[in-house]
Amino acid sequence: MSIVRRRRIRGGVDYWPGFVDALSTLVLAIVFLLTVFVTAQFFLSQQVSDKDTVLSRLNRQLAELTDLLALERSDKRSLEERIGTLGATLEATLAERDRLQGLLGGAQSAGSEAGARIGALTRDLDAERRLSAEARSAVEALNQQILALRRQLAALEQALEASEAKDRDSQVRLADLGQRLNVALAQKVQELARYRSDFFGRLRQILGNRPDIRIVGDRFVFQSEVFFDPGRAELTPAGRAELDKLVPALVALEREIPPDIAWVLRVDGHTDRRPLSGAGQFKSNWDLSAARAIAVVQALAEKGVPPNRLLAAGFAEFQPLELGDGEEAFRRNRRIELKLTER
């Protein structure tokens, strides 16, 4: 009998810390789950502006919640095992109490000792009943937490599916927008090409069929001698007279082209490949070609062509029309080109 009593007392001391740990773990789990829930809500609110980050974080939260669910299930199984052990102990205690009560009825001489033992066993039984009730409450709370976690998982899965649907819809819209933009750009390019053709037709009528002025591809080409003296970038009087002929066509063109078409008249300066002596105003063909293009642009702007429709570019000797070292090749490569193009 004393051995059974010592086992019961020792068993009561062992169970209490375990339930304290279980309750502490439950509180920590609830706090952690609230933190996870708040974090999940925050990230879900950011999913429109940064869908890729939201998707990644949602996946991580799903993994974390799955791990927490597995942990809570493990704790639930542990508590259920403890409850089973407590139930077995309770049954053994009830059997022991019944046996002692029988001994008390058959042995009056040992009544006082048996009564004390029954009182102790009754107190132990009450304590174990309280522990069993607390364990059942803990299991019920865990069940509620598991249900809440399942609801959160379902909500997160729905949010993930909604985000993926929005992403697919955005990609479809972007593809459609890109296609419409390409069509609009193609229409603008075609419209500008039509105006370019009309503009070059007007220039032909104005300038006539001169050998020093010709069309090469989509560019109107003037030999540099038309505008400049050799090695210089100041427009000659004859060159200014030629530009005066172009100004009315450019002003009329600026009025005709719709304002939503971004166009410029690019003036390109080119030289032959022979280096400059270095003793004059210009140190290189870059300087000379750029200065000549700028001089033409400034003259056109002074005559009334809108400056925002003019662009000057210098190419030096690096865009030749003809290769070779002959004087004819050099002459053809020294040129000013006009090109109506997109801005």
Secondary structure as a PSIPRED ss2 file (coil, helix, strand):
# PSIPRED VFORMAT (PSIPRED V4.0)

   1 M C   1.000  0.000  0.000
   2 S H   0.000  1.000  0.000
   3 I H   0.000  1.000  0.000
   4 V H   0.000  1.000  0.000
   5 R H   0.000  1.000  0.000
   6 R H   0.000  1.000  0.000
   7 R H   0.000  1.000  0.000
   8 R H   0.000  1.000  0.000
   9 I H   0.000  1.000  0.000
  10 R H   0.000  1.000  0.000
  11 G H   0.000  1.000  0.000
  12 G H   0.000  1.000  0.000
  13 V H   0.000  1.000  0.000
  14 D H   0.000  1.000  0.000
  15 Y H   0.000  1.000  0.000
  16 W H   0.000  1.000  0.000
  17 P H   0.000  1.000  0.000
  18 G H   0.000  1.000  0.000
  19 F H   0.000  1.000  0.000
  20 V H   0.000  1.000  0.000
  21 D H   0.000  1.000  0.000
  22 A H   0.000  1.000  0.000
  23 L H   0.000  1.000  0.000
  24 S H   0.000  1.000  0.000
  25 T H   0.000  1.000  0.000
  26 L H   0.000  1.000  0.000
  27 V H   0.000  1.000  0.000
  28 L H   0.000  1.000  0.000
  29 A H   0.000  1.000  0.000
  30 I H   0.000  1.000  0.000
  31 V H   0.000  1.000  0.000
  32 F H   0.000  1.000  0.000
  33 L H   0.000  1.000  0.000
  34 L H   0.000  1.000  0.000
  35 T H   0.000  1.000  0.000
  36 V H   0.000  1.000  0.000
  37 F H   0.000  1.000  0.000
  38 V H   0.000  1.000  0.000
  39 T H   0.000  1.000  0.000
  40 A H   0.000  1.000  0.000
  41 Q H   0.000  1.000  0.000
  42 F H   0.000  1.000  0.000
  43 F H   0.000  1.000  0.000
  44 L H   0.000  1.000  0.000
  45 S H   0.000  1.000  0.000
  46 Q C   1.000  0.000  0.000
  47 Q C   1.000  0.000  0.000
  48 V C   1.000  0.000  0.000
  49 S C   1.000  0.000  0.000
  50 D C   1.000  0.000  0.000
  51 K H   0.000  1.000  0.000
  52 D H   0.000  1.000  0.000
  53 T H   0.000  1.000  0.000
  54 V H   0.000  1.000  0.000
  55 L H   0.000  1.000  0.000
  56 S H   0.000  1.000  0.000
  57 R H   0.000  1.000  0.000
  58 L H   0.000  1.000  0.000
  59 N H   0.000  1.000  0.000
  60 R H   0.000  1.000  0.000
  61 Q H   0.000  1.000  0.000
  62 L H   0.000  1.000  0.000
  63 A H   0.000  1.000  0.000
  64 E H   0.000  1.000  0.000
  65 L H   0.000  1.000  0.000
  66 T H   0.000  1.000  0.000
  67 D H   0.000  1.000  0.000
  68 L H   0.000  1.000  0.000
  69 L H   0.000  1.000  0.000
  70 A H   0.000  1.000  0.000
  71 L H   0.000  1.000  0.000
  72 E H   0.000  1.000  0.000
  73 R H   0.000  1.000  0.000
  74 S H   0.000  1.000  0.000
  75 D H   0.000  1.000  0.000
  76 K H   0.000  1.000  0.000
  77 R H   0.000  1.000  0.000
  78 S H   0.000  1.000  0.000
  79 L H   0.000  1.000  0.000
  80 E H   0.000  1.000  0.000
  81 E H   0.000  1.000  0.000
  82 R H   0.000  1.000  0.000
  83 I H   0.000  1.000  0.000
  84 G H   0.000  1.000  0.000
  85 T H   0.000  1.000  0.000
  86 L H   0.000  1.000  0.000
  87 G H   0.000  1.000  0.000
  88 A H   0.000  1.000  0.000
  89 T H   0.000  1.000  0.000
  90 L H   0.000  1.000  0.000
  91 E H   0.000  1.000  0.000
  92 A H   0.000  1.000  0.000
  93 T H   0.000  1.000  0.000
  94 L H   0.000  1.000  0.000
  95 A H   0.000  1.000  0.000
  96 E H   0.000  1.000  0.000
  97 R H   0.000  1.000  0.000
  98 D H   0.000  1.000  0.000
  99 R H   0.000  1.000  0.000
 100 L H   0.000  1.000  0.000
 101 Q H   0.000  1.000  0.000
 102 G H   0.000  1.000  0.000
 103 L H   0.000  1.000  0.000
 104 L H   0.000  1.000  0.000
 105 G H   0.000  1.000  0.000
 106 G H   0.000  1.000  0.000
 107 A C   1.000  0.000  0.000
 108 Q H   0.000  1.000  0.000
 109 S H   0.000  1.000  0.000
 110 A H   0.000  1.000  0.000
 111 G H   0.000  1.000  0.000
 112 S H   0.000  1.000  0.000
 113 E H   0.000  1.000  0.000
 114 A H   0.000  1.000  0.000
 115 G H   0.000  1.000  0.000
 116 A H   0.000  1.000  0.000
 117 R H   0.000  1.000  0.000
 118 I H   0.000  1.000  0.000
 119 G H   0.000  1.000  0.000
 120 A H   0.000  1.000  0.000
 121 L H   0.000  1.000  0.000
 122 T H   0.000  1.000  0.000
 123 R H   0.000  1.000  0.000
 124 D H   0.000  1.000  0.000
 125 L H   0.000  1.000  0.000
 126 D H   0.000  1.000  0.000
 127 A H   0.000  1.000  0.000
 128 E H   0.000  1.000  0.000
 129 R H   0.000  1.000  0.000
 130 R H   0.000  1.000  0.000
 131 L H   0.000  1.000  0.000
 132 S H   0.000  1.000  0.000
 133 A H   0.000  1.000  0.000
 134 E H   0.000  1.000  0.000
 135 A H   0.000  1.000  0.000
 136 R H   0.000  1.000  0.000
 137 S H   0.000  1.000  0.000
 138 A H   0.000  1.000  0.000
 139 V H   0.000  1.000  0.000
 140 E H   0.000  1.000  0.000
 141 A H   0.000  1.000  0.000
 142 L H   0.000  1.000  0.000
 143 N H   0.000  1.000  0.000
 144 Q H   0.000  1.000  0.000
 145 Q H   0.000  1.000  0.000
 146 I H   0.000  1.000  0.000
 147 L H   0.000  1.000  0.000
 148 A H   0.000  1.000  0.000
 149 L H   0.000  1.000  0.000
 150 R H   0.000  1.000  0.000
 151 R H   0.000  1.000  0.000
 152 Q H   0.000  1.000  0.000
 153 L H   0.000  1.000  0.000
 154 A H   0.000  1.000  0.000
 155 A H   0.000  1.000  0.000
 156 L H   0.000  1.000  0.000
 157 E H   0.000  1.000  0.000
 158 Q H   0.000  1.000  0.000
 159 A H   0.000  1.000  0.000
 160 L H   0.000  1.000  0.000
 161 E H   0.000  1.000  0.000
 162 A H   0.000  1.000  0.000
 163 S H   0.000  1.000  0.000
 164 E H   0.000  1.000  0.000
 165 A H   0.000  1.000  0.000
 166 K H   0.000  1.000  0.000
 167 D H   0.000  1.000  0.000
 168 R H   0.000  1.000  0.000
 169 D H   0.000  1.000  0.000
 170 S H   0.000  1.000  0.000
 171 Q H   0.000  1.000  0.000
 172 V H   0.000  1.000  0.000
 173 R H   0.000  1.000  0.000
 174 L H   0.000  1.000  0.000
 175 A H   0.000  1.000  0.000
 176 D H   0.000  1.000  0.000
 177 L H   0.000  1.000  0.000
 178 G H   0.000  1.000  0.000
 179 Q H   0.000  1.000  0.000
 180 R H   0.000  1.000  0.000
 181 L H   0.000  1.000  0.000
 182 N H   0.000  1.000  0.000
 183 V H   0.000  1.000  0.000
 184 A H   0.000  1.000  0.000
 185 L H   0.000  1.000  0.000
 186 A H   0.000  1.000  0.000
 187 Q H   0.000  1.000  0.000
 188 K H   0.000  1.000  0.000
 189 V H   0.000  1.000  0.000
 190 Q H   0.000  1.000  0.000
 191 E H   0.000  1.000  0.000
 192 L H   0.000  1.000  0.000
 193 A H   0.000  1.000  0.000
 194 R H   0.000  1.000  0.000
 195 Y H   0.000  1.000  0.000
 196 R H   0.000  1.000  0.000
 197 S H   0.000  1.000  0.000
 198 D H   0.000  1.000  0.000
 199 F H   0.000  1.000  0.000
 200 F H   0.000  1.000  0.000
 201 G H   0.000  1.000  0.000
 202 R H   0.000  1.000  0.000
 203 L H   0.000  1.000  0.000
 204 R H   0.000  1.000  0.000
 205 Q H   0.000  1.000  0.000
 206 I H   0.000  1.000  0.000
 207 L H   0.000  1.000  0.000
 208 G C   1.000  0.000  0.000
 209 N C   1.000  0.000  0.000
 210 R C   1.000  0.000  0.000
 211 P C   1.000  0.000  0.000
 212 D C   1.000  0.000  0.000
 213 I E   0.000  0.000  1.000
 214 R E   0.000  0.000  1.000
 215 I E   0.000  0.000  1.000
 216 V E   0.000  0.000  1.000
 217 G C   1.000  0.000  0.000
 218 D C   1.000  0.000  0.000
 219 R E   0.000  0.000  1.000
 220 F E   0.000  0.000  1.000
 221 V E   0.000  0.000  1.000
 222 F E   0.000  0.000  1.000
 223 Q E   0.000  0.000  1.000
 224 S H   0.000  1.000  0.000
 225 E H   0.000  1.000  0.000
 226 V H   0.000  1.000  0.000
 227 F C   1.000  0.000  0.000
 228 F E   0.000  0.000  1.000
 229 D C   1.000  0.000  0.000
 230 P C   1.000  0.000  0.000
 231 G C   1.000  0.000  0.000
 232 R C   1.000  0.000  0.000
 233 A C   1.000  0.000  0.000
 234 E C   1.000  0.000  0.000
 235 L E   0.000  0.000  1.000
 236 T C   1.000  0.000  0.000
 237 P H   0.000  1.000  0.000
 238 A H   0.000  1.000  0.000
 239 G H   0.000  1.000  0.000
 240 R H   0.000  1.000  0.000
 241 A H   0.000  1.000  0.000
 242 E H   0.000  1.000  0.000
 243 L H   0.000  1.000  0.000
 244 D H   0.000  1.000  0.000
 245 K H   0.000  1.000  0.000
 246 L H   0.000  1.000  0.000
 247 V H   0.000  1.000  0.000
 248 P H   0.000  1.000  0.000
 249 A H   0.000  1.000  0.000
 250 L H   0.000  1.000  0.000
 251 V H   0.000  1.000  0.000
 252 A H   0.000  1.000  0.000
 253 L H   0.000  1.000  0.000
 254 E H   0.000  1.000  0.000
 255 R H   0.000  1.000  0.000
 256 E H   0.000  1.000  0.000
 257 I C   1.000  0.000  0.000
 258 P C   1.000  0.000  0.000
 259 P C   1.000  0.000  0.000
 260 D C   1.000  0.000  0.000
 261 I C   1.000  0.000  0.000
 262 A C   1.000  0.000  0.000
 263 W E   0.000  0.000  1.000
 264 V E   0.000  0.000  1.000
 265 L E   0.000  0.000  1.000
 266 R E   0.000  0.000  1.000
 267 V E   0.000  0.000  1.000
 268 D E   0.000  0.000  1.000
 269 G E   0.000  0.000  1.000
 270 H E   0.000  0.000  1.000
 271 T C   1.000  0.000  0.000
 272 D C   1.000  0.000  0.000
 273 R C   1.000  0.000  0.000
 274 R C   1.000  0.000  0.000
 275 P C   1.000  0.000  0.000
 276 L C   1.000  0.000  0.000
 277 S C   1.000  0.000  0.000
 278 G C   1.000  0.000  0.000
 279 A C   1.000  0.000  0.000
 280 G C   1.000  0.000  0.000
 281 Q C   1.000  0.000  0.000
 282 F C   1.000  0.000  0.000
 283 K C   1.000  0.000  0.000
 284 S C   1.000  0.000  0.000
 285 N H   0.000  1.000  0.000
 286 W H   0.000  1.000  0.000
 287 D H   0.000  1.000  0.000
 288 L H   0.000  1.000  0.000
 289 S H   0.000  1.000  0.000
 290 A H   0.000  1.000  0.000
 291 A H   0.000  1.000  0.000
 292 R H   0.000  1.000  0.000
 293 A H   0.000  1.000  0.000
 294 I H   0.000  1.000  0.000
 295 A H   0.000  1.000  0.000
 296 V H   0.000  1.000  0.000
 297 V H   0.000  1.000  0.000
 298 Q H   0.000  1.000  0.000
 299 A H   0.000  1.000  0.000
 300 L H   0.000  1.000  0.000
 301 A H   0.000  1.000  0.000
 302 E H   0.000  1.000  0.000
 303 K C   1.000  0.000  0.000
 304 G C   1.000  0.000  0.000
 305 V C   1.000  0.000  0.000
 306 P C   1.000  0.000  0.000
 307 P H   0.000  1.000  0.000
 308 N H   0.000  1.000  0.000
 309 R H   0.000  1.000  0.000
 310 L E   0.000  0.000  1.000
 311 L E   0.000  0.000  1.000
 312 A E   0.000  0.000  1.000
 313 A E   0.000  0.000  1.000
 314 G E   0.000  0.000  1.000
 315 F C   1.000  0.000  0.000
 316 A C   1.000  0.000  0.000
 317 E C   1.000  0.000  0.000
 318 F C   1.000  0.000  0.000
 319 Q C   1.000  0.000  0.000
 320 P C   1.000  0.000  0.000
 321 L C   1.000  0.000  0.000
 322 E C   1.000  0.000  0.000
 323 L C   1.000  0.000  0.000
 324 G C   1.000  0.000  0.000
 325 D C   1.000  0.000  0.000
 326 G C   1.000  0.000  0.000
 327 E H   0.000  1.000  0.000
 328 E H   0.000  1.000  0.000
 329 A H   0.000  1.000  0.000
 330 F H   0.000  1.000  0.000
 331 R H   0.000  1.000  0.000
 332 R H   0.000  1.000  0.000
 333 N H   0.000  1.000  0.000
 334 R C   1.000  0.000  0.000
 335 R E   0.000  0.000  1.000
 336 I E   0.000  0.000  1.000
 337 E E   0.000  0.000  1.000
 338 L E   0.000  0.000  1.000
 339 K E   0.000  0.000  1.000
 340 L E   0.000  0.000  1.000
 341 T E   0.000  0.000  1.000
 342 E E   0.000  0.000  1.000
 343 R C   1.000  0.000  0.000
